[in-house]
Amino acid sequence: MAIRLTGSLAKQIFRRSSKSFDVPKGFVAVYVGETEKKRFVVPVSYLNQPIFQDLLSKAEEEFGFDHPMGGLTIPCREDTFIHVTSSLSRS
């Protein structure tokens, strides 16, 4: 199941993720990890990719759309996230 981010929801998430730290335009902050969270800044274009949307589905199942860290929180292992994002950066 893919997540479709509507305009207002996407703006709300992006606004929250860029408040705490400087995030360049066209990027979004995400926090990754099962226990200890590490912050990554990824291109907004990743949000439309099916493999990244799978990670967003996991985040929705665990947190809904209330992410306590301020940015998107993705509950997966850091090495899994790096594998996914590195495959997206090559395509």
HUHU-V723431 format. One record per pair of residues at least 24 apart in sequence whose C-alpha atoms are under 8 Angstrom apart, sorted by sequence separation. I is the first residue (numbers start at 1). GAP is how many residues later the second one is. If there is no record, write none. Layout:
# HUHU-V723431
I/GAP ; I/GAP
This chain:
# HUHU-V723431
52/32 ; 51/33 ; 52/33 ; 31/38 ; 31/40 ; 38/40 ; 30/41 ; 31/41 ; 32/41 ; 33/41 ; 34/41 ; 29/42 ; 30/42 ; 31/42 ; 32/42 ; 33/42 ; 34/42 ; 46/42 ; 28/43 ; 29/43 ; 30/43 ; 31/43 ; 32/43 ; 33/43 ; 34/43 ; 30/44 ; 32/44 ; 33/44 ; 32/45 ; 33/45 ; 32/46 ; 2/48 ; 32/49 ; 3/50 ; 20/50 ; 2/51 ; 19/51 ; 2/52 ; 1/53 ; 3/53 ; 17/53 ; 18/53 ; 3/54 ; 16/54 ; 17/54 ; 2/55 ; 16/55 ; 17/55 ; 1/56 ; 14/57 ; 13/58 ; 13/59
